[in-house]
């Protein structure tokens, strides 16, 4: 597996993300605060089906924004289906968001409470032929978000994909990464998360009754 550090940009905070990613100014933004008491039970939601092959992971790198793991997505080797998804979604990459201390770092919050970090498994709808094309469509992308706690060995994550054993048990290892390249002013990679965004009328659905307890 190859580990690289790509050219980075000086991290200016989520309020400036739209300058690089215009879609960040839309009205259907993530992350959100998940209010468990207001989640709507949807009996039609079926379980997600995950079929992941750890050998499809091929490149681990610091992309100047986060710790990133890329996967071979040219075929249905690591895929996600079922649940609300209309087809087969291929795993493209996974990355992590974290804070400067253990009491914050996740992008989504649950009843206003953040976690130390949040892992994203990013997939795309294979019917569109490529990640870039899928990103243009409302049903093109699918992301699984997993909350991480400090000191938790996350046994459940091992059921998702063997490659997750690459995640450091101690968050200090992630906080030892940098946003900058060698020739730039040192800037530790922390607080690389976006705060919760307005729901704008959207509803949070649950696949089981009584909210998300």
Phi and psi restraints in degrees (value plus and minus 20) as a CYANA .aco file:
   2 UNK   PHI    -114.9   -74.9
   2 UNK   PSI     115.4   155.4
   3 UNK   PHI    -136.9   -96.9
   3 UNK   PSI     105.4   145.4
   4 UNK   PHI    -154.8  -114.8
   4 UNK   PSI     142.5   182.5
   5 UNK   PHI    -140.8  -100.8
   5 UNK   PSI      92.8   132.8
   6 UNK   PHI    -104.6   -64.6
   6 UNK   PSI     149.8   189.8
   7 UNK   PHI     -79.6   -39.6
   7 UNK   PSI     113.4   153.4
   8 UNK   PHI    -129.3   -89.3
   8 UNK   PSI     147.3   187.3
   9 UNK   PHI    -137.1   -97.1
   9 UNK   PSI     129.5   169.5
  10 UNK   PHI     -84.6   -44.6
  10 UNK   PSI     100.0   140.0
  11 UNK   PHI     -89.4   -49.4
  11 UNK   PSI      96.0   136.0
  12 UNK   PHI    -126.3   -86.3
  12 UNK   PSI     -15.5    24.5
  13 UNK   PHI      75.7   115.7
  13 UNK   PSI     137.8   177.8
  14 UNK   PHI     -81.8   -41.8
  14 UNK   PSI     -43.7    -3.7
  15 UNK   PHI     -87.1   -47.1
  15 UNK   PSI     -37.0     3.0
  16 UNK   PHI    -128.0   -88.0
  16 UNK   PSI     -17.1    22.9
  17 UNK   PHI     -80.5   -40.5
  17 UNK   PSI     -51.0   -11.0
  18 UNK   PHI     -81.1   -41.1
  18 UNK   PSI     -43.3    -3.3
  19 UNK   PHI     -86.3   -46.3
  19 UNK   PSI     -48.0    -8.0
  20 UNK   PHI    -122.2   -82.2
  20 UNK   PSI     -49.9    -9.9
  21 UNK   PHI    -149.1  -109.1
  21 UNK   PSI      68.5   108.5
  22 UNK   PHI     -74.3   -34.3
  22 UNK   PSI     -48.8    -8.8
  23 UNK   PHI     -83.0   -43.0
  23 UNK   PSI     -37.2     2.8
  24 UNK   PHI     -88.5   -48.5
  24 UNK   PSI     -22.7    17.3
  25 UNK   PHI    -122.3   -82.3
  25 UNK   PSI     -10.9    29.1
  26 UNK   PHI     -92.6   -52.6
  26 UNK   PSI     155.0   195.0
  27 UNK   PHI    -122.3   -82.3
  27 UNK   PSI     -11.0    29.0
  28 UNK   PHI    -145.4  -105.4
  28 UNK   PSI      43.5    83.5
  29 UNK   PHI    -115.3   -75.3
  29 UNK   PSI     133.9   173.9
  30 UNK   PHI    -139.7   -99.7
  30 UNK   PSI     139.1   179.1
  31 UNK   PHI    -102.0   -62.0
  31 UNK   PSI     159.3   199.3
  32 UNK   PHI    -157.2  -117.2
  32 UNK   PSI     147.6   187.6
  33 UNK   PHI    -108.5   -68.5
  33 UNK   PSI     106.1   146.1
  34 UNK   PHI    -111.4   -71.4
  34 UNK   PSI      85.7   125.7
  35 UNK   PHI    -107.9   -67.9
  35 UNK   PSI      87.3   127.3
  36 UNK   PHI     -84.3   -44.3
  36 UNK   PSI     -48.4    -8.4
  37 UNK   PHI     -96.2   -56.2
  37 UNK   PSI     -39.9     0.1
  38 UNK   PHI    -125.0   -85.0
  38 UNK   PSI     -19.0    21.0
  39 UNK   PHI     -86.8   -46.8
  39 UNK   PSI     120.4   160.4
  40 UNK   PHI    -121.0   -81.0
  40 UNK   PSI     101.4   141.4
  41 UNK   PHI     -90.1   -50.1
  41 UNK   PSI     110.0   150.0
  42 UNK   PHI    -144.0  -104.0
  42 UNK   PSI      84.7   124.7
  43 UNK   PHI     -86.6   -46.6
  43 UNK   PSI     -35.3     4.7
  44 UNK   PHI    -101.8   -61.8
  44 UNK   PSI     -31.7     8.3
  45 UNK   PHI     -92.5   -52.5
  45 UNK   PSI     105.3   145.3
  46 UNK   PHI    -123.6   -83.6
  46 UNK   PSI     144.4   184.4
  47 UNK   PHI     -83.2   -43.2
  47 UNK   PSI     129.2   169.2
  48 UNK   PHI     -95.9   -55.9
  48 UNK   PSI     123.3   163.3
  49 UNK   PHI    -129.4   -89.4
  49 UNK   PSI      97.8   137.8
  50 UNK   PHI    -132.6   -92.6
  50 UNK   PSI     106.3   146.3
  51 UNK   PHI    -150.0  -110.0
  51 UNK   PSI      75.2   115.2
  52 UNK   PHI    -133.9   -93.9
  52 UNK   PSI     117.1   157.1
  53 UNK   PHI    -134.2   -94.2
  53 UNK   PSI      93.2   133.2
  54 UNK   PHI     -81.5   -41.5
  54 UNK   PSI     -43.2    -3.2
  55 UNK   PHI     -90.6   -50.6
  55 UNK   PSI     -31.2     8.8
  56 UNK   PHI     -99.5   -59.5
  56 UNK   PSI     -29.7    10.3
  57 UNK   PHI     -95.2   -55.2
  57 UNK   PSI     108.0   148.0
  58 UNK   PHI    -151.0  -111.0
  58 UNK   PSI     -36.1     3.9
  59 UNK   PHI    -168.0  -128.0
  59 UNK   PSI     107.0   147.0
  60 UNK   PHI    -133.9   -93.9
  60 UNK   PSI     107.3   147.3
  61 UNK   PHI    -176.6  -136.6
  61 UNK   PSI     139.9   179.9
  62 UNK   PHI    -112.5   -72.5
  62 UNK   PSI      89.9   129.9
  63 UNK   PHI    -111.6   -71.6
  63 UNK   PSI      -6.3    33.7
  64 UNK   PHI      69.2   109.2
  64 UNK   PSI     -24.8    15.2
  65 UNK   PHI    -150.5  -110.5
  65 UNK   PSI     -50.7   -10.7
  66 UNK   PHI    -184.2  -144.2
  66 UNK   PSI     154.3   194.3
  67 UNK   PHI    -103.9   -63.9
  67 UNK   PSI     100.3   140.3
  68 UNK   PHI    -147.7  -107.7
  68 UNK   PSI     118.1   158.1
  69 UNK   PHI    -143.3  -103.3
  69 UNK   PSI      99.8   139.8
  70 UNK   PHI    -115.5   -75.5
  70 UNK   PSI     128.7   168.7
  71 UNK   PHI    -144.5  -104.5
  71 UNK   PSI     131.2   171.2
  72 UNK   PHI     -88.7   -48.7
  72 UNK   PSI      93.5   133.5
  73 UNK   PHI    -139.5   -99.5
  73 UNK   PSI       5.8    45.8
  74 UNK   PHI    -104.0   -64.0
  74 UNK   PSI     -24.6    15.4
  75 UNK   PHI    -172.2  -132.2
  75 UNK   PSI     152.6   192.6
  76 UNK   PHI    -103.3   -63.3
  76 UNK   PSI      48.3    88.3
  77 UNK   PHI    -115.7   -75.7
  77 UNK   PSI     -64.2   -24.2
  78 UNK   PHI    -144.9  -104.9
  78 UNK   PSI      90.7   130.7
  79 UNK   PHI    -155.3  -115.3
  79 UNK   PSI     141.1   181.1
  80 UNK   PHI    -150.2  -110.2
  80 UNK   PSI     118.1   158.1
  81 UNK   PHI    -173.0  -133.0
  81 UNK   PSI     158.7   198.7
  82 UNK   PHI      62.0   102.0
  82 UNK   PSI    -186.0  -146.0
  83 UNK   PHI      36.8    76.8
  83 UNK   PSI    -153.9  -113.9
  84 UNK   PHI    -107.2   -67.2
  84 UNK   PSI     -18.4    21.6
  85 UNK   PHI     -97.0   -57.0
  85 UNK   PSI     115.3   155.3
  86 UNK   PHI    -105.3   -65.3
  86 UNK   PSI     -19.0    21.0
  87 UNK   PHI    -186.8  -146.8
  87 UNK   PSI    -175.5  -135.5
  88 UNK   PHI    -117.8   -77.8
  88 UNK   PSI     106.7   146.7
  89 UNK   PHI    -132.3   -92.3
  89 UNK   PSI     107.8   147.8
  90 UNK   PHI    -110.3   -70.3
  90 UNK   PSI     121.1   161.1
  91 UNK   PHI     -95.4   -55.4
  91 UNK   PSI     101.2   141.2
  92 UNK   PHI    -116.1   -76.1
  92 UNK   PSI     -70.0   -30.0
  93 UNK   PHI    -184.0  -144.0
  93 UNK   PSI     142.9   182.9
  94 UNK   PHI    -149.6  -109.6
  94 UNK   PSI     126.1   166.1
  95 UNK   PHI    -167.1  -127.1
  95 UNK   PSI     149.8   189.8
  96 UNK   PHI    -148.8  -108.8
  96 UNK   PSI     125.0   165.0
  97 UNK   PHI    -134.5   -94.5
  97 UNK   PSI     119.6   159.6
  98 UNK   PHI    -171.2  -131.2
  98 UNK   PSI     147.5   187.5
  99 UNK   PHI    -127.1   -87.1
  99 UNK   PSI    -193.3  -153.3
 100 UNK   PHI    -107.8   -67.8
 100 UNK   PSI     -29.1    10.9
 101 UNK   PHI    -169.4  -129.4
 101 UNK   PSI     151.8   191.8
 102 UNK   PHI     -92.1   -52.1
 102 UNK   PSI     -32.3     7.7
 103 UNK   PHI    -112.8   -72.8
 103 UNK   PSI     -13.1    26.9
 104 UNK   PHI    -181.6  -141.6
 104 UNK   PSI     145.5   185.5
 105 UNK   PHI     128.1   168.1
 105 UNK   PSI     -48.7    -8.7
 106 UNK   PHI     -93.9   -53.9
 106 UNK   PSI     134.8   174.8
 107 UNK   PHI    -102.1   -62.1
 107 UNK   PSI     -75.7   -35.7
 108 UNK   PHI     -94.2   -54.2
 108 UNK   PSI     133.9   173.9
 109 UNK   PHI    -145.2  -105.2
 109 UNK   PSI     137.3   177.3
 110 UNK   PHI    -138.2   -98.2
 110 UNK   PSI      95.2   135.2
 111 UNK   PHI      31.9    71.9
 111 UNK   PSI      20.3    60.3
 112 UNK   PHI      62.2   102.2
 112 UNK   PSI     -21.1    18.9
 113 UNK   PHI    -121.4   -81.4
 113 UNK   PSI     104.8   144.8
 114 UNK   PHI    -107.6   -67.6
 114 UNK   PSI     146.1   186.1
 115 UNK   PHI    -133.8   -93.8
 115 UNK   PSI     150.9   190.9
 116 UNK   PHI     -86.3   -46.3
 116 UNK   PSI     -51.0   -11.0
 117 UNK   PHI    -179.7  -139.7
 117 UNK   PSI     146.5   186.5
 118 UNK   PHI    -161.3  -121.3
 118 UNK   PSI     106.4   146.4
 119 UNK   PHI    -117.5   -77.5
 119 UNK   PSI     112.9   152.9
 120 UNK   PHI    -134.8   -94.8
 120 UNK   PSI     107.0   147.0
 121 UNK   PHI    -126.3   -86.3
 121 UNK   PSI      90.3   130.3
 122 UNK   PHI    -119.7   -79.7
 122 UNK   PSI     106.0   146.0
 123 UNK   PHI    -144.5  -104.5
 123 UNK   PSI     142.2   182.2
 124 UNK   PHI    -156.3  -116.3
 124 UNK   PSI     128.8   168.8
 125 UNK   PHI     -89.4   -49.4
 125 UNK   PSI      95.4   135.4
 126 UNK   PHI     -83.9   -43.9
 126 UNK   PSI     -37.0     3.0
 127 UNK   PHI     -87.3   -47.3
 127 UNK   PSI     -37.4     2.6
 128 UNK   PHI    -109.8   -69.8
 128 UNK   PSI     -26.7    13.3
 129 UNK   PHI      65.4   105.4
 129 UNK   PSI     -44.3    -4.3
 130 UNK   PHI    -178.4  -138.4
 130 UNK   PSI     139.0   179.0
 131 UNK   PHI     -83.4   -43.4
 131 UNK   PSI     -63.8   -23.8
 132 UNK   PHI     -83.4   -43.4
 132 UNK   PSI     -57.7   -17.7
 133 UNK   PHI     -92.4   -52.4
 133 UNK   PSI     -60.9   -20.9
 134 UNK   PHI     -81.2   -41.2
 134 UNK   PSI     -54.9   -14.9
 135 UNK   PHI     -83.7   -43.7
 135 UNK   PSI     -35.2     4.8
 136 UNK   PHI    -103.4   -63.4
 136 UNK   PSI     -29.1    10.9
 137 UNK   PHI    -136.9   -96.9
 137 UNK   PSI     128.7   168.7
 138 UNK   PHI     -82.0   -42.0
 138 UNK   PSI     -53.5   -13.5
 139 UNK   PHI    -120.0   -80.0
 139 UNK   PSI      -2.3    37.7
 140 UNK   PHI     -98.4   -58.4
 140 UNK   PSI     -52.6   -12.6
 141 UNK   PHI    -139.3   -99.3
 141 UNK   PSI     131.4   171.4
 142 UNK   PHI    -160.9  -120.9
 142 UNK   PSI     106.4   146.4
 143 UNK   PHI    -143.5  -103.5
 143 UNK   PSI     110.5   150.5
 144 UNK   PHI    -119.0   -79.0
 144 UNK   PSI     107.5   147.5
 145 UNK   PHI    -130.3   -90.3
 145 UNK   PSI     107.7   147.7
 146 UNK   PHI    -142.3  -102.3
 146 UNK   PSI     110.3   150.3
 147 UNK   PHI    -107.1   -67.1
 147 UNK   PSI     117.8   157.8
 148 UNK   PHI    -135.0   -95.0
 148 UNK   PSI     117.0   157.0
 149 UNK   PHI    -129.7   -89.7
 149 UNK   PSI     122.9   162.9
 150 UNK   PHI     -86.4   -46.4
 150 UNK   PSI     114.1   154.1
 151 UNK   PHI      66.0   106.0
 151 UNK   PSI     -27.0    13.0
 152 UNK   PHI    -110.5   -70.5
 152 UNK   PSI     106.3   146.3
 153 UNK   PHI     -99.3   -59.3
 153 UNK   PSI     -19.0    21.0
 154 UNK   PHI      30.8    70.8
 154 UNK   PSI      36.5    76.5
 155 UNK   PHI     -79.7   -39.7
 155 UNK   PSI     -51.0   -11.0
 156 UNK   PHI     -85.2   -45.2
 156 UNK   PSI     -50.1   -10.1
 157 UNK   PHI     -86.1   -46.1
 157 UNK   PSI     -49.8    -9.8
 158 UNK   PHI     -83.5   -43.5
 158 UNK   PSI     -44.9    -4.9
 159 UNK   PHI     -95.6   -55.6
 159 UNK   PSI     -37.3     2.7
 160 UNK   PHI    -101.0   -61.0
 160 UNK   PSI     -72.0   -32.0
 161 UNK   PHI    -184.4  -144.4
 161 UNK   PSI     114.6   154.6
 162 UNK   PHI     -79.5   -39.5
 162 UNK   PSI     -49.4    -9.4
 163 UNK   PHI     -82.9   -42.9
 163 UNK   PSI     -33.9     6.1
 164 UNK   PHI     -89.5   -49.5
 164 UNK   PSI     -29.0    11.0
 165 UNK   PHI     -91.3   -51.3
 165 UNK   PSI     -22.6    17.4
 166 UNK   PHI     -96.3   -56.3
 166 UNK   PSI     -35.6     4.4
 167 UNK   PHI     -92.9   -52.9
 167 UNK   PSI     104.1   144.1
 168 UNK   PHI     -83.4   -43.4
 168 UNK   PSI     118.8   158.8
 169 UNK   PHI     -90.6   -50.6
 169 UNK   PSI     -47.4    -7.4
 170 UNK   PHI    -126.1   -86.1
 170 UNK   PSI     104.4   144.4
 171 UNK   PHI     -84.9   -44.9
 171 UNK   PSI     -39.3     0.7
 172 UNK   PHI     -78.9   -38.9
 172 UNK   PSI     -48.8    -8.8
 173 UNK   PHI     -86.8   -46.8
 173 UNK   PSI     -59.5   -19.5
 174 UNK   PHI     -89.0   -49.0
 174 UNK   PSI     -59.5   -19.5
 175 UNK   PHI     -90.6   -50.6
 175 UNK   PSI     -27.0    13.0
 176 UNK   PHI    -107.3   -67.3
 176 UNK   PSI     -25.0    15.0
 177 UNK   PHI     -99.2   -59.2
 177 UNK   PSI     146.4   186.4
 178 UNK   PHI    -148.8  -108.8
 178 UNK   PSI     128.6   168.6
 179 UNK   PHI     -94.3   -54.3
 179 UNK   PSI     -52.4   -12.4
 180 UNK   PHI    -107.4   -67.4
 180 UNK   PSI     143.5   183.5
 181 UNK   PHI    -110.1   -70.1
 181 UNK   PSI     159.9   199.9
 182 UNK   PHI     -81.1   -41.1
 182 UNK   PSI     -50.7   -10.7
 183 UNK   PHI    -115.1   -75.1
 183 UNK   PSI     -13.0    27.0
 184 UNK   PHI    -128.5   -88.5
 184 UNK   PSI     144.8   184.8
 185 UNK   PHI     -81.9   -41.9
 185 UNK   PSI     109.2   149.2
 186 UNK   PHI     -75.6   -35.6
 186 UNK   PSI     112.9   152.9
 187 UNK   PHI    -166.9  -126.9
 187 UNK   PSI      87.3   127.3
 188 UNK   PHI     -83.3   -43.3
 188 UNK   PSI     122.3   162.3
 189 UNK   PHI    -103.9   -63.9
 189 UNK   PSI      71.9   111.9
 190 UNK   PHI    -158.9  -118.9
 190 UNK   PSI     141.9   181.9
 191 UNK   PHI      35.0    75.0
 191 UNK   PSI      21.5    61.5
 192 UNK   PHI    -111.4   -71.4
 192 UNK   PSI      25.5    65.5
 193 UNK   PHI    -146.3  -106.3
 193 UNK   PSI     135.3   175.3
 194 UNK   PHI    -118.2   -78.2
 194 UNK   PSI     118.4   158.4
 195 UNK   PHI     -91.9   -51.9
 195 UNK   PSI     140.8   180.8
 196 UNK   PHI     -75.8   -35.8
 196 UNK   PSI     122.2   162.2
 197 UNK   PHI    -127.6   -87.6
 197 UNK   PSI     140.4   180.4
 198 UNK   PHI     -81.2   -41.2
 198 UNK   PSI     124.6   164.6
 199 UNK   PHI     -92.0   -52.0
 199 UNK   PSI     -52.6   -12.6
 200 UNK   PHI      32.7    72.7
 200 UNK   PSI      26.7    66.7
 201 UNK   PHI      66.2   106.2
 201 UNK   PSI     -24.8    15.2
 202 UNK   PHI     -91.9   -51.9
 202 UNK   PSI     134.0   174.0
 203 UNK   PHI    -132.0   -92.0
 203 UNK   PSI     119.9   159.9
 204 UNK   PHI    -111.4   -71.4
 204 UNK   PSI     105.0   145.0
 205 UNK   PHI    -122.1   -82.1
 205 UNK   PSI     125.5   165.5
 206 UNK   PHI    -140.6  -100.6
 206 UNK   PSI     124.9   164.9
 207 UNK   PHI    -110.4   -70.4
 207 UNK   PSI     -15.2    24.8
 208 UNK   PHI    -162.9  -122.9
 208 UNK   PSI     133.4   173.4
 209 UNK   PHI     -90.8   -50.8
 209 UNK   PSI     148.3   188.3
 210 UNK   PHI      42.5    82.5
 210 UNK   PSI      25.6    65.6
 211 UNK   PHI      48.0    88.0
 211 UNK   PSI    -165.6  -125.6
 212 UNK   PHI    -134.5   -94.5
 212 UNK   PSI      10.1    50.1
